[in-house]
Amino acid sequence: MTLTLATVYDILQEHHLLKEFILPDGWHLAKKQLPTMTFGKISYDSRQTDSDTLFFAKGATFKEDYLVKAKEQGLLAYVAEQPYEVALACGIIVTDIRKAMALLSMAFYDYPQNQLKVLAFTGTKGKTTAAYFAHGILQQATGNKCAMLSTMQTTLDGEHFFKSHLTTPESLDLYKMMAEAVSHGMTHLVMEVSSQAYKLDRVYGLKYDVGVFLNISPDHISPIEHPTFDDYFYCKRELIYNSRVAIVDADMDYYQLVDESCHLAGIPLYTYGRNSGDYLVSSSATNPNEFYLEGRLDPLKMTGNYRVKLPGDFNQDNACAAILSSALLGATTEDAYLGLANITVPGRMLQLTLHNGATVYVDYAHNYISLKLFLEYTRKVHPEGRQIVVLGSPGNKAISRRQDFGQVLSELADVAVLTMDDPAFEDALTIAQEIARAINNPQVEILYEMDRAKAIALAFQLAQPNDVVLIAGKGEDPMQKINGEDTPYDGDYVIAKRLIEAEV
């Protein structure tokens, strides 16, 4: 995998990103003035550079000192949005560093997306669950040749999984992972695409064979993410314009705008829903894990009864999206039935029972709509007892969630045990107090315990035989982000299970 300076020039010129080249004898724009250079590495980490590296100087916190140190390591060439007073063999100045990095990264890794069938999911909730469902189906359909990039875990060989750092990786990392998947013989890739992926051009220039828009509701509204819901929704809709075929929930909020986006882009659209759509999904009257999919169109031929291990209408809707999108990539009805039957999702709807009979659920629900659906489901299934909810909210991002959580707790909780959840550089208690101020129902009992393991233990102590304890937000996440650092954490499910076993 290599990239020549001449190829860099051609790509940047084609996409109108090139401003000038800074060479030892001055500034240039003509290709004939360029030295002959070939790069065997690319990086945006100045600590991982040498004479063979093309370095991308990106980020608001980038300092010229990083470039000086990289030069000491042998760096000869960099890409940036501005010239730096560091004498190197070549400075490549562009109008947009993130777009340039995306385009040059896919070229360096020889356009691995062209050797994969790529299925992408976006939405405020359900991306991870739908991605796992689709991965299970496509593993069945392809003989275990499907890679996956999800919020929770990544697999590049269809067999070994590792923890993901971002829902959608930086473009350079994304194409490196795609290339590795291809080297492992993968033919398909399922990935989640966050709004930040478009906000920060992580997927700039990438086309998906199938794009799925699950739903939309306000989230990630903060000074460092999306300033408004309009900005958030616009970034989400970018997935539609970059898909060859789209699948959309016809019952979602603001459906009409998504539908118009598809028609404007000339993209074939398949819809599903409980009330409208090309395919209708309906729950079994007797089993919360079964549903029926009725197809009104012949092309996908996926009508039938299906079973999933995760209960609830919202999980069935995610399964429906996975079935239809997988069918567009070659899966059969049998593949869907077999692929869905045994799929579990890390940190989703994990269930335990306290020794007094109280029920415990652990779920990754971490925004308004997912928490609301989670609590509505448990209220429906356990109508007699109290709902004791353990949760916090992340620091330095998604500030609007604190108000949202307060609203949901006001409507559906009896006891709120407020605790830590990735506080980052903020104070966990301050975040918890902001959630509490948004709880406008005086009947909700509010408790504080910033040690998350102790908060779970407190909830268990409060639970009576008919009660339900809902531990929301972290699932099986083995880290807490504290003061900007990933701090080891056992995960909600492990802690809950250990506390229950300790009672024996």
C-alpha positions in Angstrom: 0.0 0.0 0.0 1.6 3.2 -1.2 0.7 6.7 -2.4 2.8 8.9 -4.7 2.9 12.6 -4.4 1.7 12.8 -8.0 -1.4 10.8 -7.1 -2.0 13.1 -4.1 -1.9 16.0 -6.5 -4.4 14.4 -8.9 -6.9 13.5 -6.1 -6.8 16.9 -4.4 -7.1 18.8 -7.7 -10.0 16.6 -8.9 -12.0 17.4 -5.7 -11.0 21.1 -5.6 -9.2 20.7 -2.3 -5.7 21.8 -3.2 -4.4 25.3 -2.3 -0.7 25.0 -2.9 2.5 23.0 -2.3 5.2 24.4 0.0 8.6 23.3 -1.3 12.1 24.3 -0.3 12.3 26.8 -3.2 8.9 28.3 -2.6 5.1 27.9 -3.2 3.9 26.0 -6.2 0.7 24.7 -7.8 2.0 23.1 -11.0 2.3 19.4 -11.0 5.6 19.5 -12.9 7.3 21.3 -9.9 6.7 18.4 -7.5 9.5 16.2 -6.4 9.2 12.4 -6.8 8.0 11.0 -3.5 6.3 7.8 -2.5 4.7 7.2 0.9 4.4 3.7 2.5 2.6 5.0 5.6 -0.1 7.5 6.4 -0.9 8.9 9.9 -2.7 11.7 11.8 -0.6 10.9 15.0 2.6 12.9 14.9 4.2 10.3 17.2 3.8 7.6 14.6 5.7 9.2 11.8 9.0 8.7 9.9 10.5 9.5 6.5 8.1 7.1 4.8 5.0 8.8 6.3 2.4 11.2 4.8 1.2 13.1 7.9 -2.2 14.8 8.3 -2.1 17.8 10.6 -5.7 17.8 11.7 -7.7 18.9 14.7 -8.4 22.2 16.6 -5.8 21.3 19.2 -3.0 20.6 16.7 0.2 22.5 17.5 3.2 23.3 15.4 5.4 21.7 18.0 4.0 18.3 16.9 5.3 18.9 13.4 8.7 19.9 14.8 9.0 16.6 16.8 7.8 14.7 13.7 10.5 16.3 11.7 13.0 15.0 14.3 11.7 11.5 13.6 12.4 11.9 9.9 9.1 13.3 8.6 9.4 14.8 5.1 5.8 15.7 4.1 2.6 16.9 5.7 -1.0 17.8 4.7 -2.6 20.8 6.5 -5.0 23.6 6.1 -2.3 26.2 6.7 1.5 26.5 6.1 3.7 25.9 9.1 7.1 27.5 9.8 8.7 24.1 9.8 11.1 23.4 6.8 10.2 20.0 5.3 10.6 18.6 1.9 6.9 19.2 1.1 3.9 20.8 2.7 0.6 20.1 1.0 -1.9 22.8 1.9 -5.6 22.1 1.4 -8.9 23.8 1.9 -10.3 21.0 4.1 -8.0 18.6 6.0 -10.7 16.1 6.9 -12.0 15.7 3.4 -8.5 15.4 2.1 -7.6 12.7 4.6 -10.7 10.7 3.7 -10.0 10.8 0.0 -6.3 10.1 0.3 -6.8 7.3 2.9 -9.2 5.4 0.6 -6.7 5.8 -2.2 -3.8 4.6 0.0 -5.7 1.5 1.0 -6.7 0.8 -2.6 -10.4 1.6 -2.3 -11.3 -1.4 -0.2 -15.0 -0.5 -0.2 -15.1 -1.6 -3.8 -14.4 -5.1 -2.7 -17.1 -5.2 -0.1 -20.9 -5.0 0.0 -21.4 -2.2 2.5 -24.6 -1.9 4.7 -24.9 1.2 6.9 -27.3 2.1 9.6 -28.1 5.5 11.1 -30.7 6.7 13.6 -30.9 8.1 17.1 -31.5 4.7 18.6 -31.2 1.1 17.5 -28.1 1.3 15.3 -26.1 -1.2 17.3 -29.0 -3.7 17.6 -29.9 -3.5 14.0 -26.2 -3.8 13.0 -25.8 -7.0 15.1 -29.0 -8.4 13.7 -27.9 -7.7 10.1 -24.4 -9.1 10.8 -26.0 -12.3 12.1 -28.1 -12.7 9.0 -25.3 -11.9 6.6 -22.9 -14.2 8.4 -25.5 -16.9 7.7 -25.9 -15.8 4.1 -22.1 -15.5 3.3 -20.6 -18.4 5.3 -19.2 -16.1 7.9 -17.6 -13.5 5.6 -19.2 -10.4 7.1 -17.2 -7.8 9.0 -18.8 -5.2 11.4 -18.1 -1.8 12.8 -20.4 -1.0 15.7 -20.6 1.3 18.7 -19.8 -1.6 21.0 -17.5 -4.0 19.1 -15.7 -4.4 15.8 -14.8 -7.6 13.9 -12.7 -7.6 10.8 -12.6 -11.3 10.2 -16.2 -12.2 11.2 -14.9 -14.2 14.2 -12.7 -12.1 16.6 -14.2 -9.0 18.2 -12.6 -6.0 19.9 -13.9 -2.9 21.7 -14.7 0.0 19.4 -13.4 3.5 20.3 -15.8 5.4 18.1 -19.2 4.5 16.6 -17.7 5.4 13.2 -13.9 5.5 13.1 -11.8 8.3 11.7 -11.5 8.0 7.9 -7.9 6.8 7.9 -8.7 4.1 10.5 -12.0 3.2 8.6 -10.2 2.4 5.4 -7.4 0.6 7.2 -10.0 -1.6 8.8 -11.8 -2.1 5.5 -8.6 -3.2 3.9 -7.9 -5.6 6.7 -11.4 -7.0 6.3 -10.7 -7.6 2.7 -7.4 -9.3 3.5 -9.4 -11.7 5.7 -11.6 -12.7 2.8 -14.7 -10.7 4.0 -17.2 -9.9 1.3 -19.7 -7.8 3.3 -19.4 -5.1 5.9 -22.1 -3.8 8.3 -21.4 -0.5 9.9 -23.0 2.1 12.1 -22.8 5.7 10.8 -23.1 8.4 13.4 -24.1 12.0 12.8 -20.6 13.0 13.9 -19.2 10.9 11.1 -20.7 13.4 8.6 -20.1 16.4 10.8 -16.4 15.6 10.9 -16.2 14.1 7.4 -15.1 10.6 8.6 -17.1 9.0 5.8 -16.6 11.7 3.1 -16.7 10.2 -0.3 -17.9 6.8 0.9 -20.9 5.2 -0.9 -23.0 2.5 0.7 -24.7 -0.3 -1.2 -27.6 -0.1 1.3 -28.3 2.7 3.7 -30.9 2.4 6.5 -32.5 5.3 8.4 -34.1 3.9 11.6 -35.5 6.9 13.4 -34.8 10.5 14.6 -35.2 12.4 17.8 -33.2 15.2 19.4 -29.9 14.1 20.7 -26.2 15.0 20.7 -27.2 18.7 21.0 -24.2 20.5 22.6 -21.6 23.1 21.8 -19.1 20.5 20.7 -21.4 18.2 18.8 -24.5 19.7 17.0 -25.7 23.2 18.0 -29.3 22.5 16.9 -31.6 19.6 16.1 -31.7 20.9 12.5 -27.9 20.4 12.2 -28.1 16.9 13.8 -30.9 15.8 11.4 -29.2 17.2 8.4 -26.0 15.3 9.2 -28.1 12.1 9.7 -29.7 12.6 6.2 -26.4 12.7 4.5 -26.4 8.9 4.7 -29.4 8.9 2.3 -27.5 10.9 -0.3 -24.6 8.5 -0.1 -26.5 5.2 -0.5 -27.4 3.3 -3.6 -30.6 2.0 -2.0 -32.4 3.3 1.1 -34.6 1.6 3.7 -36.6 3.8 6.0 -39.1 3.3 8.9 -42.3 4.9 7.4 -43.6 5.6 11.0 -40.6 7.6 12.1 -40.8 11.3 13.0 -40.1 13.6 10.1 -40.5 10.7 7.6 -41.7 13.0 4.9 -38.4 14.9 4.8 -36.4 11.7 4.5 -38.8 10.4 1.8 -38.3 13.6 -0.2 -34.5 13.3 0.3 -34.6 9.9 -1.3 -36.7 11.1 -4.2 -34.5 14.1 -4.8 -31.4 12.0 -4.9 -33.1 9.4 -7.2 -32.5 6.6 -4.7 -34.7 3.5 -4.7 -36.6 3.4 -1.4 -38.1 0.5 0.6 -40.2 1.3 3.7 -41.4 -0.7 6.7 -43.4 0.1 9.7 -46.2 -1.0 12.0 -48.8 1.4 10.6 -47.6 2.0 7.0 -44.9 1.0 4.6 -44.0 -1.5 1.9 -43.5 -4.1 4.7 -45.6 -4.3 7.8 -44.3 -5.7 11.1 -46.6 -7.0 13.8 -45.8 -8.5 17.2 -46.9 -11.9 18.3 -49.8 -11.9 20.7 -48.3 -14.6 22.8 -44.5 -14.2 22.6 -42.6 -10.9 23.0 -39.7 -12.4 21.0 -41.7 -13.2 17.9 -43.1 -11.0 15.1 -44.6 -11.3 11.7 -43.3 -9.5 8.6 -45.9 -9.0 5.8 -44.4 -7.9 2.5 -46.4 -5.8 0.1 -43.7 -5.9 -2.6 -42.4 -9.0 -4.3 -38.8 -8.2 -4.9 -37.5 -9.0 -1.4 -39.8 -12.0 -0.7 -39.2 -11.8 3.1 -42.7 -12.4 4.4 -42.8 -14.7 7.4 -42.6 -15.3 11.1 -39.3 -14.4 12.8 -37.9 -14.8 16.3 -35.3 -12.7 18.1 -33.7 -13.1 21.5 -34.4 -9.5 22.5 -38.0 -8.8 23.5 -39.9 -5.6 22.7 -41.5 -3.9 19.7 -38.4 -1.7 19.2 -36.1 -4.7 18.9 -38.5 -6.3 16.4 -38.5 -3.1 14.3 -34.7 -3.2 14.3 -34.8 -6.8 13.2 -37.2 -5.9 10.4 -34.7 -3.2 9.1 -32.0 -5.8 9.3 -34.0 -8.4 7.4 -34.9 -6.1 4.5 -31.4 -4.6 4.2 -29.7 -8.0 4.3 -32.2 -9.2 1.6 -31.0 -6.5 -0.7 -27.5 -7.9 -0.3 -28.5 -11.5 -1.1 -29.8 -13.0 2.1 -32.8 -15.3 1.9 -35.8 -15.8 4.3 -34.0 -18.9 5.7 -30.8 -16.9 6.3 -32.8 -14.2 8.1 -34.7 -16.7 10.3 -31.5 -18.7 11.2 -29.3 -15.6 11.5 -31.6 -13.8 13.9 -32.5 -16.7 16.1 -29.4 -16.7 18.4 -28.1 -13.2 18.1 -27.4 -11.3 21.3 -26.2 -7.7 21.6 -23.7 -6.6 24.2 -25.5 -4.7 27.0 -29.0 -5.0 25.5 -32.0 -6.2 27.5 -29.9 -8.4 29.8 -32.1 -9.8 32.6 -31.3 -11.0 36.1 -33.4 -11.8 39.2 -32.8 -10.8 42.7 -33.2 -13.4 45.5 -36.4 -11.8 46.6 -37.9 -12.1 43.1 -37.4 -8.6 41.9 -36.4 -8.3 38.2 -33.3 -6.6 37.0 -32.7 -5.3 33.5 -29.3 -4.0 32.2 -29.5 -2.1 29.0 -27.3 0.3 27.0 -30.3 2.8 26.7 -28.5 6.1 26.7 -30.7 8.8 25.1 -34.3 10.0 25.4 -36.0 7.7 22.9 -34.2 4.5 23.9 -34.7 5.1 27.7 -38.4 5.9 27.1 -39.0 2.8 25.1 -37.0 0.7 27.6 -39.1 1.9 30.6 -42.4 1.7 28.7 -41.6 -1.9 27.9 -40.7 -2.9 31.5 -43.8 -1.0 32.8 -46.0 -3.1 30.4 -44.4 -6.4 31.4 -44.2 -5.6 35.1 -47.2 -3.4 35.9 -47.5 -4.2 39.6 -44.1 -3.1 41.0 -42.1 0.1 41.2 -39.5 1.1 38.5 -36.2 1.8 40.2 -33.9 3.4 37.6 -30.1 3.7 37.9 -28.5 6.1 35.4 -26.3 9.1 34.8 -25.4 11.2 31.8 -22.1 11.7 29.9 -20.0 14.8 30.5 -18.9 17.3 27.9 -21.3 16.1 25.3 -25.0 15.5 24.6 -26.0 18.1 27.2 -29.6 17.9 26.1 -29.9 14.3 27.4 -29.9 15.6 31.0 -33.2 17.4 30.5 -34.5 14.4 28.4 -33.7 11.9 31.1 -35.5 14.0 33.7 -38.5 14.0 31.5 -38.5 10.3 31.1 -38.0 9.7 34.8 -40.9 12.0 35.6 -43.2 10.0 33.4 -42.1 6.4 34.0 -39.9 6.0 37.1 -40.8 5.6 40.8 -37.2 5.8 42.1 -34.2 7.5 40.4 -30.8 6.5 41.6 -28.5 9.1 39.9 -24.9 8.2 39.4 -21.8 8.5 37.2 -21.8 7.7 33.4 -18.6 8.8 31.6 -18.4 12.3 33.2 -15.3 13.2 31.2 -14.0 16.5 32.5 -17.3 17.4 34.3 -18.3 16.7 37.9 -20.5 13.6 38.0 -22.6 15.0 40.9 -23.2 18.3 39.0 -24.5 16.3 36.0 -26.7 14.2 38.3 -28.2 17.3 39.9 -29.0 18.7 36.4 -31.0 15.5 35.7 -32.7 15.9 39.0 -33.8 19.5 38.3 -35.5 18.2 35.2 -37.6 15.7 37.1 -40.9 17.5 37.6 -42.9 14.7 39.2 -42.7 15.1 43.0 -43.7 11.4 43.4 -40.3 10.3 42.0 -37.9 9.6 44.8 -34.4 10.9 43.9 -31.2 9.4 45.4 -27.5 10.2 44.6 -24.6 7.8 44.6 -21.7 8.7 42.3 -19.9 5.3 42.7 -21.8 3.4 40.0 -21.3 0.0 41.6 -22.6 1.3 44.9 -25.5 2.9 43.1 -26.5 -0.5 41.7 -26.1 -2.1 45.1 -28.4 0.7 46.6 -31.0 0.0 44.0 -31.0 -3.7 44.8 -31.4 -2.9 48.5 -34.5 -0.8 47.8 -36.1 -3.4 45.5 -39.2 -5.3 46.8 -40.3 -8.6 45.2 -42.6 -7.1 42.5 -40.2 -4.2 41.7 -38.0 -3.8 38.6 -34.5 -2.4 38.7 -33.4 -0.8 35.4 -29.7 -0.1 35.0 -29.4 2.1 32.0 -26.6 3.6 30.0 -23.4 1.5 30.3 -24.5 -2.1 29.6 -21.3 -4.1 29.4 -19.0 -1.2 28.6 -15.8 -2.0 30.5 -14.7 1.7 30.7 -15.7 4.9 32.4 -14.3 8.1 30.9 -13.1 10.2 33.8 -11.0 13.4 33.4 -10.6 12.5 29.7 -9.1 9.1 30.4 -10.6 5.6 29.9 -10.8 4.2 33.4 -11.4 0.4 33.8 -14.9 -0.4 34.9 -16.4 -3.9 35.3 -19.6 -3.1 33.4 -23.1 -2.9 34.8 -24.0 -6.5 34.0 -20.9 -8.0 35.6 -21.4 -5.8 38.7 -25.1 -6.7 39.0 -24.5 -10.4 38.6 -21.7 -10.3 41.2 -23.9 -8.5 43.7 -26.6 -11.1 43.3 -24.2 -14.0 43.6 -22.7 -12.5 46.7 -26.1 -12.8 48.4 -26.1 -16.6 48.3 
